Amino acid sequence: MMFLRGSFSRYAFLISLSLLLAGCGGDAETKNTDPDGPTGPTGPAYHIGYDTLVVNNVGYVAPQVRYYGPYNVPAGTYLTGLGVALGTGSYTQPNTFQLALYSDAGNTPGTLIVTSATGVWVDATQNEMTTPTTYLAPGDYWVAANAETGTFYVGQGTLLGESNSRYETVATGWGTWPSAATSAVSSTFASHVYMIVAD
C-alpha cells in the first residue's frame, strides 16, 4: 500500500508539472495570434511603410481623404500609431491633420479600422500620431490622411525605386472618415506614410 500511495503521488506531480509547462507555452505562442491575449505588445516599436524624408513630394488641397498603400503586415502585430513624412511645401500653418488605417479589398482600400489622434503638422519631418492599440492580422493595409485646410505635401520616393498606389476621394468634411473607401483616382508612386507597430 505504501508503494501504491507513493507512485500515485509521483504520478499526480508529473501531471501537474506537465499542465503548468503547457500553460506557460500557450501564453507565449498566442501573444500575436489572439487579439484579446493577456500580454499585448511587449517588443520595441518599428515601422511598416516608407518613413524616410525625401526632397520629392506631392501635394493635395484639403479637405480630402487620401489612401496610401497597400502595405503588408507579414505577421500578426499590434498597431500603436500612424505616421506621415511631410515634404517641403507652401501651405497654411498651423494646420490640423489626422491619419487612419483601412483594410485591403483586392488591392484597393477597404473599410475603416481605426483613426489616430489629431495634431498640427510640421513641415519636412516625420509627423506621428498615436492610435488605440489595435491587433493587426497578417495581410495588407492602407494608411489614409486628411487635413483641415491648406495643401498637404506628402513625401514620395518613386525615384528611389519604391512603389505603391494612391487612391483618393473627397471627404464630406474635415474629421469625416468614410466607413468604406470609395476610390476615385489612382496613381502609382511611393507615398511616405507608415504604420507604427510593436510585437
C-alpha atoms as a printed R data frame, in Angstrom:
    type eleno elety resid chain resno       x      y       z
1   ATOM     1    CA   MET     A     1   0.000  0.000   0.000
2   ATOM     2    CA   MET     A     2   2.847  2.404   0.800
3   ATOM     3    CA   PHE     A     3   4.280  1.777  -2.641
4   ATOM     4    CA   LEU     A     4   0.949  2.461  -4.341
5   ATOM     5    CA   ARG     A     5   0.426  5.725  -2.465
6   ATOM     6    CA   GLY     A     6   3.958  6.876  -3.350
7   ATOM     7    CA   SER     A     7   3.501  6.006  -7.045
8   ATOM     8    CA   PHE     A     8   0.207  7.897  -7.141
9   ATOM     9    CA   SER     A     9   1.819 10.987  -5.594
10  ATOM    10    CA   ARG     A    10   4.661 10.976  -8.105
11  ATOM    11    CA   TYR     A    11   2.172 10.475 -10.964
12  ATOM    12    CA   ALA     A    12  -0.017 13.374  -9.802
13  ATOM    13    CA   PHE     A    13   3.058 15.613  -9.500
14  ATOM    14    CA   LEU     A    14   4.156 14.829 -13.073
15  ATOM    15    CA   ILE     A    15   0.670 15.593 -14.423
16  ATOM    16    CA   SER     A    16   0.594 18.946 -12.584
17  ATOM    17    CA   LEU     A    17   4.061 19.838 -13.879
18  ATOM    18    CA   SER     A    18   3.079 18.989 -17.476
19  ATOM    19    CA   LEU     A    19  -0.045 21.132 -17.269
20  ATOM    20    CA   LEU     A    20   1.934 24.044 -15.847
21  ATOM    21    CA   LEU     A    21   4.518 23.896 -18.624
22  ATOM    22    CA   ALA     A    22   1.846 23.592 -21.301
23  ATOM    23    CA   GLY     A    23   0.073 26.638 -19.929
24  ATOM    24    CA   CYS     A    24   3.242 28.730 -19.986
25  ATOM    25    CA   GLY     A    25   3.992 27.749 -23.555
26  ATOM    26    CA   GLY     A    26   0.460 28.583 -24.632
27  ATOM    27    CA   ASP     A    27   0.688 32.196 -23.457
28  ATOM    28    CA   ALA     A    28   3.932 32.728 -25.343
29  ATOM    29    CA   GLU     A    29   2.627 31.188 -28.535
30  ATOM    30    CA   THR     A    30  -0.699 33.040 -28.664
31  ATOM    31    CA   LYS     A    31   0.558 36.567 -27.978
32  ATOM    32    CA   ASN     A    32   0.396 37.620 -31.635
33  ATOM    33    CA   THR     A    33  -2.444 35.401 -32.804
34  ATOM    34    CA   ASP     A    34  -5.069 36.276 -30.193
35  ATOM    35    CA   PRO     A    35  -6.156 39.939 -30.280
36  ATOM    36    CA   ASP     A    36  -7.534 39.540 -26.760
37  ATOM    37    CA   GLY     A    37  -4.367 37.936 -25.418
38  ATOM    38    CA   PRO     A    38  -3.176 38.973 -21.958
39  ATOM    39    CA   THR     A    39   0.207 40.390 -22.954
40  ATOM    40    CA   GLY     A    40  -0.307 42.739 -25.901
41  ATOM    41    CA   PRO     A    41   2.795 44.294 -27.477
42  ATOM    42    CA   THR     A    42   5.971 43.749 -25.479
43  ATOM    43    CA   GLY     A    43   8.744 44.481 -28.005
44  ATOM    44    CA   PRO     A    44  10.129 47.768 -29.333
45  ATOM    45    CA   ALA     A    45   8.165 49.777 -31.898
46  ATOM    46    CA   TYR     A    46   9.102 49.650 -35.579
47  ATOM    47    CA   HIS     A    47   7.697 50.991 -38.855
48  ATOM    48    CA   ILE     A    48   5.941 49.320 -41.773
49  ATOM    49    CA   GLY     A    49   5.832 51.532 -44.867
50  ATOM    50    CA   TYR     A    50   8.016 54.412 -46.069
51  ATOM    51    CA   ASP     A    51   9.252 56.690 -43.285
52  ATOM    52    CA   THR     A    52  12.277 58.489 -44.731
53  ATOM    53    CA   LEU     A    53  12.331 62.202 -45.522
54  ATOM    54    CA   VAL     A    54  12.838 62.947 -49.207
55  ATOM    55    CA   VAL     A    55  13.067 66.082 -51.324
56  ATOM    56    CA   ASN     A    56  10.351 64.948 -53.741
57  ATOM    57    CA   ASN     A    57   6.794 65.463 -52.576
58  ATOM    58    CA   VAL     A    58   3.239 65.577 -53.878
59  ATOM    59    CA   GLY     A    59   0.606 67.937 -52.503
60  ATOM    60    CA   TYR     A    60  -3.165 67.956 -52.487
61  ATOM    61    CA   VAL     A    61  -5.691 70.512 -51.355
62  ATOM    62    CA   ALA     A    62  -7.572 69.698 -48.144
63  ATOM    63    CA   PRO     A    63 -10.051 68.560 -47.065
64  ATOM    64    CA   GLN     A    64  -9.776 65.264 -48.870
65  ATOM    65    CA   VAL     A    65  -9.158 61.744 -47.704
66  ATOM    66    CA   ARG     A    66  -6.272 60.092 -49.485
67  ATOM    67    CA   TYR     A    67  -5.451 56.415 -49.141
68  ATOM    68    CA   TYR     A    68  -1.864 55.195 -49.452
69  ATOM    69    CA   GLY     A    69  -0.909 51.575 -49.827
70  ATOM    70    CA   PRO     A    70  -1.105 48.715 -49.724
71  ATOM    71    CA   TYR     A    71   1.450 47.965 -47.014
72  ATOM    72    CA   ASN     A    72   1.952 44.360 -45.999
73  ATOM    73    CA   VAL     A    73   1.986 43.112 -42.417
74  ATOM    74    CA   PRO     A    74   3.840 39.758 -42.665
75  ATOM    75    CA   ALA     A    75   2.970 38.501 -39.167
76  ATOM    76    CA   GLY     A    76   0.415 39.364 -36.523
77  ATOM    77    CA   THR     A    77   1.360 42.520 -34.635
78  ATOM    78    CA   TYR     A    78  -0.135 45.485 -32.790
79  ATOM    79    CA   LEU     A    79  -0.691 48.935 -34.260
80  ATOM    80    CA   THR     A    80   0.174 51.763 -31.850
81  ATOM    81    CA   GLY     A    81   0.349 54.742 -34.206
82  ATOM    82    CA   LEU     A    82   0.489 56.107 -37.756
83  ATOM    83    CA   GLY     A    83   2.978 58.455 -39.370
84  ATOM    84    CA   VAL     A    84   3.498 60.619 -42.437
85  ATOM    85    CA   ALA     A    85   6.752 62.142 -43.684
86  ATOM    86    CA   LEU     A    86   5.781 65.613 -44.926
87  ATOM    87    CA   GLY     A    87   7.811 67.165 -47.702
88  ATOM    88    CA   THR     A    88   8.704 70.842 -48.027
89  ATOM    89    CA   GLY     A    89   5.820 72.849 -49.464
90  ATOM    90    CA   SER     A    90   3.901 76.082 -49.209
91  ATOM    91    CA   TYR     A    91   0.764 75.808 -47.124
92  ATOM    92    CA   THR     A    92  -1.106 77.468 -44.295
93  ATOM    93    CA   GLN     A    93   0.229 76.755 -40.806
94  ATOM    94    CA   PRO     A    94  -0.756 75.810 -38.217
95  ATOM    95    CA   ASN     A    95  -2.826 73.069 -39.792
96  ATOM    96    CA   THR     A    96  -4.589 70.149 -38.159
97  ATOM    97    CA   PHE     A    97  -4.336 66.678 -39.649
98  ATOM    98    CA   GLN     A    98  -5.408 63.146 -38.815
99  ATOM    99    CA   LEU     A    99  -4.492 59.667 -40.060
100 ATOM   100    CA   ALA     A   100  -6.458 56.435 -40.260
101 ATOM   101    CA   LEU     A   101  -5.964 52.776 -41.141
102 ATOM   102    CA   TYR     A   102  -8.119 50.885 -43.647
103 ATOM   103    CA   SER     A   103  -8.284 47.235 -44.600
104 ATOM   104    CA   ASP     A   104  -7.424 45.969 -48.078
105 ATOM   105    CA   ALA     A   105 -10.113 44.852 -50.513
106 ATOM   106    CA   GLY     A   106  -8.475 43.229 -53.512
107 ATOM   107    CA   ASN     A   107  -5.589 45.700 -53.802
108 ATOM   108    CA   THR     A   108  -7.820 48.708 -53.125
109 ATOM   109    CA   PRO     A   109  -8.632 50.397 -49.793
110 ATOM   110    CA   GLY     A   110 -11.469 48.692 -47.939
111 ATOM   111    CA   THR     A   111 -13.125 49.540 -44.626
112 ATOM   112    CA   LEU     A   112 -12.096 51.812 -41.774
113 ATOM   113    CA   ILE     A   113 -10.259 50.071 -38.906
114 ATOM   114    CA   VAL     A   114  -9.029 52.838 -36.600
115 ATOM   115    CA   THR     A   115  -8.306 56.572 -36.587
116 ATOM   116    CA   SER     A   116  -5.413 58.414 -34.961
117 ATOM   117    CA   ALA     A   117  -5.378 61.366 -32.632
118 ATOM   118    CA   THR     A   118  -5.321 64.780 -34.312
119 ATOM   119    CA   GLY     A   119  -2.324 67.080 -34.343
120 ATOM   120    CA   VAL     A   120  -0.659 70.017 -36.059
121 ATOM   121    CA   TRP     A   121   1.701 69.038 -38.832
122 ATOM   122    CA   VAL     A   122   5.314 70.163 -39.044
123 ATOM   123    CA   ASP     A   123   6.916 70.693 -42.428
124 ATOM   124    CA   ALA     A   124   9.729 68.406 -43.606
125 ATOM   125    CA   THR     A   125   9.625 65.969 -40.685
126 ATOM   126    CA   GLN     A   126   8.063 62.713 -39.533
127 ATOM   127    CA   ASN     A   127   4.645 63.510 -38.108
128 ATOM   128    CA   GLU     A   128   3.447 60.663 -35.908
129 ATOM   129    CA   MET     A   129   0.096 60.272 -34.180
130 ATOM   130    CA   THR     A   130  -0.961 57.648 -31.663
131 ATOM   131    CA   THR     A   131  -3.842 55.225 -32.211
132 ATOM   132    CA   PRO     A   132  -5.641 52.886 -29.847
133 ATOM   133    CA   THR     A   133  -3.581 49.684 -29.618
134 ATOM   134    CA   THR     A   134  -5.105 47.512 -32.323
135 ATOM   135    CA   TYR     A   135  -4.227 43.935 -33.250
136 ATOM   136    CA   LEU     A   136  -3.393 43.507 -36.961
137 ATOM   137    CA   ALA     A   137  -3.651 40.085 -38.524
138 ATOM   138    CA   PRO     A   138  -1.208 39.278 -41.337
139 ATOM   139    CA   GLY     A   139  -2.276 40.943 -44.580
140 ATOM   140    CA   ASP     A   140  -2.372 44.235 -46.475
141 ATOM   141    CA   TYR     A   141  -3.473 47.608 -45.092
142 ATOM   142    CA   TRP     A   142  -3.890 51.198 -46.277
143 ATOM   143    CA   VAL     A   143  -2.912 54.380 -44.438
144 ATOM   144    CA   ALA     A   144  -5.227 57.341 -45.042
145 ATOM   145    CA   ALA     A   145  -4.604 61.049 -44.416
146 ATOM   146    CA   ASN     A   146  -6.849 64.078 -44.064
147 ATOM   147    CA   ALA     A   147  -6.042 67.711 -43.297
148 ATOM   148    CA   GLU     A   148  -8.346 70.505 -42.219
149 ATOM   149    CA   THR     A   149  -7.220 73.228 -44.645
150 ATOM   150    CA   GLY     A   150  -4.363 74.168 -46.948
151 ATOM   151    CA   THR     A   151  -2.234 71.865 -49.068
152 ATOM   152    CA   PHE     A   152  -0.918 68.598 -47.683
153 ATOM   153    CA   TYR     A   153   2.573 67.725 -49.009
154 ATOM   154    CA   VAL     A   154   3.471 64.051 -48.647
155 ATOM   155    CA   GLY     A   155   6.984 62.884 -49.425
156 ATOM   156    CA   GLN     A   156   7.247 60.421 -52.295
157 ATOM   157    CA   GLY     A   157  10.112 58.191 -53.306
158 ATOM   158    CA   THR     A   158   9.464 56.943 -56.822
159 ATOM   159    CA   LEU     A   159  12.988 57.961 -57.794
160 ATOM   160    CA   LEU     A   160  14.292 55.702 -55.024
161 ATOM   161    CA   GLY     A   161  12.792 52.647 -56.700
162 ATOM   162    CA   GLU     A   162   9.856 52.477 -54.279
163 ATOM   163    CA   SER     A   163   6.343 51.870 -55.491
164 ATOM   164    CA   ASN     A   164   2.829 51.778 -54.116
165 ATOM   165    CA   SER     A   165  -0.596 53.020 -55.101
166 ATOM   166    CA   ARG     A   166  -2.514 56.141 -54.134
167 ATOM   167    CA   TYR     A   167  -6.290 56.398 -54.122
168 ATOM   168    CA   GLU     A   168  -8.235 59.493 -53.207
169 ATOM   169    CA   THR     A   169 -11.769 60.573 -52.503
170 ATOM   170    CA   VAL     A   170 -13.286 63.865 -51.398
171 ATOM   171    CA   ALA     A   171 -14.430 63.728 -47.792
172 ATOM   172    CA   THR     A   172 -17.752 65.142 -46.634
173 ATOM   173    CA   GLY     A   173 -15.796 67.477 -44.393
174 ATOM   174    CA   TRP     A   174 -12.863 67.739 -42.023
175 ATOM   175    CA   GLY     A   175 -12.772 64.907 -39.498
176 ATOM   176    CA   THR     A   176 -15.077 62.712 -41.574
177 ATOM   177    CA   TRP     A   177 -13.824 59.246 -42.410
178 ATOM   178    CA   PRO     A   178 -15.821 57.067 -44.831
179 ATOM   179    CA   SER     A   179 -16.604 53.695 -43.255
180 ATOM   180    CA   ALA     A   180 -15.834 52.153 -46.642
181 ATOM   181    CA   ALA     A   181 -13.371 53.714 -49.078
182 ATOM   182    CA   THR     A   182 -14.741 54.993 -52.383
183 ATOM   183    CA   SER     A   183 -11.742 55.175 -54.678
184 ATOM   184    CA   ALA     A   184 -11.876 57.857 -57.337
185 ATOM   185    CA   VAL     A   185  -8.344 58.432 -58.605
186 ATOM   186    CA   SER     A   186  -5.348 56.127 -58.504
187 ATOM   187    CA   SER     A   187  -1.700 56.524 -59.388
188 ATOM   188    CA   THR     A   188   1.490 54.631 -58.698
189 ATOM   189    CA   PHE     A   189   4.149 56.375 -56.687
190 ATOM   190    CA   ALA     A   190   5.605 55.721 -53.268
191 ATOM   191    CA   SER     A   191   3.945 57.871 -50.620
192 ATOM   192    CA   HIS     A   192   5.912 58.235 -47.406
193 ATOM   193    CA   VAL     A   193   3.351 57.146 -44.850
194 ATOM   194    CA   TYR     A   194   3.750 54.293 -42.390
195 ATOM   195    CA   MET     A   195   2.343 52.201 -39.584
196 ATOM   196    CA   ILE     A   196   3.943 52.182 -36.131
197 ATOM   197    CA   VAL     A   197   3.699 48.660 -34.716
198 ATOM   198    CA   ALA     A   198   5.092 46.515 -31.921
199 ATOM   199    CA   ASP     A   199   5.090 42.732 -31.424
